[in-house]
Amino acid sequence: MSTERHAVDPDEVARRWRSRGFSCEVWVDPPGRCWEDFVHATDELVMVLEGQMEFEVEGHVHHPRPGEELLIPAGARHSARNIGLTTARWLYGYKER
């Protein structure tokens, strides 16, 4: 039995992100869900909890594994896609001003 799906503690990640000035929320996407061409005025952090997500930031494609953090800089055009066959759960947070 795999323990990968329990490898990331969302509460611990939220504590760490908040200590760095970021919010932290859980998002759930069904297979095939795409969020295209977003731009935010503040930095954003994302971290996959389970599933297979693809993040494209200014034309660079990233496939973070569960537990790997990705920083999306303020002003960067980006997209998020669930490229897996199962539901994806991931964390996102914005730099608080």
ZIPE-V296197 format. One record per residue. N is the residue number from 1. RES is the residue in three letters. PHI is phi in degrees with one decimal (999 if undefined). Layout:
# ZIPE-V296197
n->N res->RES phi->PHI
n->N res->RES phi->PHI
This chain:
# ZIPE-V296197
n->1 res->MET phi->999
n->2 res->SER phi->-78.4
n->3 res->THR phi->-105.8
n->4 res->GLU phi->-57.5
n->5 res->ARG phi->-67.9
n->6 res->HIS phi->-107.0
n->7 res->ALA phi->-70.3
n->8 res->VAL phi->-106.6
n->9 res->ASP phi->-95.6
n->10 res->PRO phi->-58.3
n->11 res->ASP phi->-66.5
n->12 res->GLU phi->-68.1
n->13 res->VAL phi->-60.4
n->14 res->ALA phi->-59.4
n->15 res->ARG phi->-61.8
n->16 res->ARG phi->-64.4
n->17 res->TRP phi->-64.4
n->18 res->ARG phi->-62.8
n->19 res->SER phi->-66.8
n->20 res->ARG phi->-98.8
n->21 res->GLY phi->89.8
n->22 res->PHE phi->-111.6
n->23 res->SER phi->-75.5
n->24 res->CYS phi->-156.6
n->25 res->GLU phi->-133.7
n->26 res->VAL phi->-96.1
n->27 res->TRP phi->-124.1
n->28 res->VAL phi->-125.9
n->29 res->ASP phi->-126.0
n->30 res->PRO phi->-73.8
n->31 res->PRO phi->-54.5
n->32 res->GLY phi->85.6
n->33 res->ARG phi->-68.8
n->34 res->CYS phi->-127.8
n->35 res->TRP phi->-118.5
n->36 res->GLU phi->-109.9
n->37 res->ASP phi->55.6
n->38 res->PHE phi->-97.3
n->39 res->VAL phi->-137.9
n->40 res->HIS phi->-119.6
n->41 res->ALA phi->-81.2
n->42 res->THR phi->-136.8
n->43 res->ASP phi->-61.7
n->44 res->GLU phi->-130.4
n->45 res->LEU phi->-108.0
n->46 res->VAL phi->-134.1
n->47 res->MET phi->-151.3
n->48 res->VAL phi->-75.4
n->49 res->LEU phi->-94.6
n->50 res->GLU phi->-156.6
n->51 res->GLY phi->100.7
n->52 res->GLN phi->-124.5
n->53 res->MET phi->-110.0
n->54 res->GLU phi->-121.6
n->55 res->PHE phi->-117.6
n->56 res->GLU phi->-109.9
n->57 res->VAL phi->-123.2
n->58 res->GLU phi->50.1
n->59 res->GLY phi->86.4
n->60 res->HIS phi->-97.2
n->61 res->VAL phi->-95.1
n->62 res->HIS phi->-124.8
n->63 res->HIS phi->-125.9
n->64 res->PRO phi->-67.0
n->65 res->ARG phi->-81.7
n->66 res->PRO phi->-52.5
n->67 res->GLY phi->94.9
n->68 res->GLU phi->-85.8
n->69 res->GLU phi->-92.1
n->70 res->LEU phi->-127.8
n->71 res->LEU phi->-96.0
n->72 res->ILE phi->-107.9
n->73 res->PRO phi->-64.8
n->74 res->ALA phi->-53.7
n->75 res->GLY phi->83.3
n->76 res->ALA phi->-83.3
n->77 res->ARG phi->-71.8
n->78 res->HIS phi->-147.7
n->79 res->SER phi->-135.6
n->80 res->ALA phi->-130.4
n->81 res->ARG phi->-139.1
n->82 res->ASN phi->-84.8
n->83 res->ILE phi->-97.1
n->84 res->GLY phi->-88.8
n->85 res->LEU phi->-95.9
n->86 res->THR phi->-126.4
n->87 res->THR phi->-60.6
n->88 res->ALA phi->-110.2
n->89 res->ARG phi->-117.8
n->90 res->TRP phi->-148.2
n->91 res->LEU phi->-98.8
n->92 res->TYR phi->-141.7
n->93 res->GLY phi->-155.6
n->94 res->TYR phi->-109.5
n->95 res->LYS phi->-62.8
n->96 res->GLU phi->-87.0
n->97 res->ARG phi->-86.8
